[in-house]
């Protein structure tokens, strides 16, 4: 088992740190296992497993940095890794952006590791996949899916006394179900830390239902529509925006957060006042690591508060340039919502399009965060509060910034791809062309 | 380095957000270690036989082994700084077996006889466990064993032998040229990869291959503080299956467009291109925003290559056609029925698209694929008609064939091989016809160069592509630069609007270094050749917005 305990990890890290008198030194110890199974055409296709335990030593001499990785843990090998990192630091060019390592930090405890998930084996995966396939076959449809589980730990220590340890488990399941005539396709996906909370049966039912309901879609003219974006669709666009909140590019004038004439849009109201987005590694639904790879604490950070830009992320170097505290990018985010369910949002829609998910979303312009992509696996026309019929997929050209200004309503957030995102109703969402794809 | 940090350093930006995670796999090593030859062939054969024998004795009816070592050197710089230099090695063994008609796969980097035998047994156990939910037992096309073979990418200069200082000096000169010519920011990177792959199978093949590829690239940005606008221009280089000789200046390998840019064939002058990029990024700041509408599009290979990749390469992957990729990448509009009809008009009559694993200087070129099939070439679209797909040994029987085309590839020793795209290239027009002739013959058009934003649906009908440089053509001449351009079309409609293809003298390569596919995601590198080509009456949209 490649999951070391905090004590075991600290012992190894302390030993490695004792081997060098370099100006600064950092040791990262990571390990874990993962396993997966794929199926298509209602049958298993490929599967695999992997285990990993490795140690990375970074040595700093002045502003020169050397890193050496190793996966052997006897004393001689560990010391050799340190000598090698020292040698590489001596040969490295100076890094003008080097910032001294942080000293001891206090990190919150997060609860991201679940033993049941950590113990998953090949037959467990085959069983989950097999049950899903059985339901799909009973509905006389064709299913393709993927299940992947992992258990990992990472520990970090440096010569200034910093030490952090975190472990987590994760399971992802996704499923695409198609009708035999090729005119319908449904999708669902779930991600959890605890496999006992993964309801593959209900996810399979959702995808079956969407596949059947999406058969023989009608073509609507492209144009501006009111849309209801399910969390999977909405989360994708919102995530692109959250990932682009770096202070440096904004200060340099090449971000959607750059201000005309110089400076950033920090403090400006950029989105609808109902938009509040924060990150919190301690969130019970999406727990994540309480420290960044550099060892800075990940804490609760407000990014947008009632539509106002509240924080930008700062690397250690840029923080030093600007005289502020380093603020790492979040690994997941929470977008606050309302109390309505997806069904209630649909009910309250006079005319609109329900979007299950987006596909092949790519940026067009980093200045406006304009993205293009397509709807996929369940796109429906809503009339007078009811889903009337499936519609052909659309290509969209839209910016999350524009979209979150055209907000009509938010539902209850749900976990999707490591984030908590509400379903949302948006007006004037731009569909630029039709696609025949199913 | 974590994937997100890599994406940031590489300057690949948001377009790389879907990159597979294996790109940076491996341990960091010293520059000198990149020249270490690794295990000799006799040693690899000994380990391979241990794996094959262990698999057979546990009940495998077929087994193959890849002992693979991946050496990578990646350099990252911005302006006057070296941001990172990564030298890495990833080394291990992957064992794939068929037992009870089902695939099993296991991998380890513990290279002892005991560990390898155990790994082979684990693969057989997995195959047997998964056979319980198997409906379609594997049918493997025969491949005669080829005995002991070696193959090497024919390079002139091994990039790992070039001192790091020389490479950093080059990138500093590139950045210096861009800054001197008005760039506000510049990032430049070079990626070098050497795959040392030893393949052995129960068919009796023992194949040792040494494969090289590289990608020099940069992004230059210009900012107008006054207007708050910023524009960038990426390198017009191609990732390529060549050695360091690609980074040289050779006038015979250049094409200079009147009132337009300079483009490169098999020798790339990175400093010259960075100089041009700075001037062009500034020009983009005040370029005319394109009026949406129908235009004749003249597409340079640096742009059309990606369109070929997405609208021909991917839809003609047999595993997609059959439904094996339905849960991620999707399926394909190009069905088996369309192939069997022998009359599906994929493109106009002048469109000939050819797949290959043998074309010189390409990244898809190998002696043998990852299941021991020798490199081949074959037609996909002949005189506009769909005539074939791309397949592996376990899927080619769906085409009624019993010989694989050799499209099997795995990103790493620890990932299972599956169908990956070979080089797919548009054949040059038969008559003498240059880009100069093509511009002269165009009344109302847009000339596009470089790789830009791309998006295509899950069955490869509807696509939208942008680019790096857009020139307006009026009455046979380039009249100025355009901005906010993207073209939208449908694959079949687009290829049927193909009106003219330049001749072989204009034929150049495009490449993609990190093409993603599969679950878990794997990256592969592939090239696409074509000459400059004109497509008539294509729909252009304006992508300008205000926030």
Boltz contact constraints between the chains, C-beta under 6 A:
constraints:
  - contact:
      token1: [A, 38]
      token2: [B, 519]
      max_distance: 6.0
  - contact:
      token1: [A, 40]
      token2: [B, 323]
      max_distance: 6.0
  - contact:
      token1: [A, 40]
      token2: [B, 324]
      max_distance: 6.0
  - contact:
      token1: [A, 40]
      token2: [B, 326]
      max_distance: 6.0
  - contact:
      token1: [A, 41]
      token2: [B, 323]
      max_distance: 6.0
  - contact:
      token1: [A, 42]
      token2: [B, 135]
      max_distance: 6.0
  - contact:
      token1: [A, 43]
      token2: [B, 134]
      max_distance: 6.0
  - contact:
      token1: [A, 43]
      token2: [B, 135]
      max_distance: 6.0
  - contact:
      token1: [A, 43]
      token2: [B, 136]
      max_distance: 6.0
  - contact:
      token1: [A, 44]
      token2: [B, 130]
      max_distance: 6.0
  - contact:
      token1: [A, 44]
      token2: [B, 133]
      max_distance: 6.0
  - contact:
      token1: [A, 44]
      token2: [B, 134]
      max_distance: 6.0
  - contact:
      token1: [A, 45]
      token2: [B, 324]
      max_distance: 6.0
  - contact:
      token1: [A, 46]
      token2: [B, 103]
      max_distance: 6.0
  - contact:
      token1: [A, 46]
      token2: [B, 416]
      max_distance: 6.0
  - contact:
      token1: [A, 47]
      token2: [B, 126]
      max_distance: 6.0
  - contact:
      token1: [A, 47]
      token2: [B, 130]
      max_distance: 6.0
  - contact:
      token1: [A, 48]
      token2: [B, 105]
      max_distance: 6.0
  - contact:
      token1: [A, 48]
      token2: [B, 416]
      max_distance: 6.0
  - contact:
      token1: [A, 50]
      token2: [B, 414]
      max_distance: 6.0
  - contact:
      token1: [A, 67]
      token2: [B, 28]
      max_distance: 6.0
  - contact:
      token1: [A, 68]
      token2: [B, 28]
      max_distance: 6.0
  - contact:
      token1: [A, 69]
      token2: [B, 27]
      max_distance: 6.0
  - contact:
      token1: [A, 69]
      token2: [B, 28]
      max_distance: 6.0
  - contact:
      token1: [A, 88]
      token2: [B, 30]
      max_distance: 6.0
  - contact:
      token1: [A, 93]
      token2: [B, 82]
      max_distance: 6.0
  - contact:
      token1: [A, 96]
      token2: [B, 81]
      max_distance: 6.0
  - contact:
      token1: [A, 122]
      token2: [B, 126]
      max_distance: 6.0
  - contact:
      token1: [A, 122]
      token2: [B, 129]
      max_distance: 6.0
  - contact:
      token1: [A, 123]
      token2: [B, 129]
      max_distance: 6.0
  - contact:
      token1: [A, 126]
      token2: [B, 129]
      max_distance: 6.0
  - contact:
      token1: [A, 126]
      token2: [B, 130]
      max_distance: 6.0
  - contact:
      token1: [A, 126]
      token2: [B, 133]
      max_distance: 6.0
  - contact:
      token1: [A, 130]
      token2: [B, 133]
      max_distance: 6.0
  - contact:
      token1: [A, 144]
      token2: [B, 326]
      max_distance: 6.0
  - contact:
      token1: [A, 144]
      token2: [B, 327]
      max_distance: 6.0
  - contact:
      token1: [A, 145]
      token2: [B, 327]
      max_distance: 6.0
  - contact:
      token1: [A, 146]
      token2: [B, 327]
      max_distance: 6.0
  - contact:
      token1: [A, 146]
      token2: [B, 519]
      max_distance: 6.0
  - contact:
      token1: [A, 176]
      token2: [B, 326]
      max_distance: 6.0
  - contact:
      token1: [A, 176]
      token2: [B, 327]
      max_distance: 6.0
  - contact:
      token1: [A, 253]
      token2: [B, 223]
      max_distance: 6.0
  - contact:
      token1: [A, 253]
      token2: [B, 230]
      max_distance: 6.0
  - contact:
      token1: [A, 254]
      token2: [B, 221]
      max_distance: 6.0
  - contact:
      token1: [A, 254]
      token2: [B, 230]
      max_distance: 6.0
  - contact:
      token1: [A, 260]
      token2: [B, 228]
      max_distance: 6.0
  - contact:
      token1: [A, 262]
      token2: [B, 225]
      max_distance: 6.0
  - contact:
      token1: [A, 359]
      token2: [B, 458]
      max_distance: 6.0
  - contact:
      token1: [A, 360]
      token2: [B, 455]
      max_distance: 6.0
  - contact:
      token1: [A, 360]
      token2: [B, 456]
      max_distance: 6.0
  - contact:
      token1: [A, 362]
      token2: [B, 453]
      max_distance: 6.0
  - contact:
      token1: [A, 362]
      token2: [B, 455]
      max_distance: 6.0
  - contact:
      token1: [A, 363]
      token2: [B, 14]
      max_distance: 6.0
  - contact:
      token1: [A, 364]
      token2: [B, 453]
      max_distance: 6.0
  - contact:
      token1: [A, 364]
      token2: [B, 543]
      max_distance: 6.0
  - contact:
      token1: [A, 368]
      token2: [B, 545]
      max_distance: 6.0
  - contact:
      token1: [A, 368]
      token2: [B, 547]
      max_distance: 6.0
  - contact:
      token1: [A, 370]
      token2: [B, 545]
      max_distance: 6.0
  - contact:
      token1: [A, 372]
      token2: [B, 455]
      max_distance: 6.0
  - contact:
      token1: [A, 372]
      token2: [B, 464]
      max_distance: 6.0
  - contact:
      token1: [A, 373]
      token2: [B, 455]
      max_distance: 6.0
  - contact:
      token1: [A, 374]
      token2: [B, 457]
      max_distance: 6.0
  - contact:
      token1: [A, 376]
      token2: [B, 458]
      max_distance: 6.0
  - contact:
      token1: [A, 395]
      token2: [B, 462]
      max_distance: 6.0
  - contact:
      token1: [A, 401]
      token2: [B, 547]
      max_distance: 6.0
  - contact:
      token1: [A, 433]
      token2: [B, 488]
      max_distance: 6.0
  - contact:
      token1: [A, 435]
      token2: [B, 457]
      max_distance: 6.0
  - contact:
      token1: [A, 435]
      token2: [B, 461]
      max_distance: 6.0
  - contact:
      token1: [A, 435]
      token2: [B, 462]
      max_distance: 6.0
  - contact:
      token1: [A, 436]
      token2: [B, 461]
      max_distance: 6.0
  - contact:
      token1: [A, 437]
      token2: [B, 457]
      max_distance: 6.0
  - contact:
      token1: [A, 437]
      token2: [B, 458]
      max_distance: 6.0
  - contact:
      token1: [A, 437]
      token2: [B, 459]
      max_distance: 6.0
  - contact:
      token1: [A, 437]
      token2: [B, 461]
      max_distance: 6.0
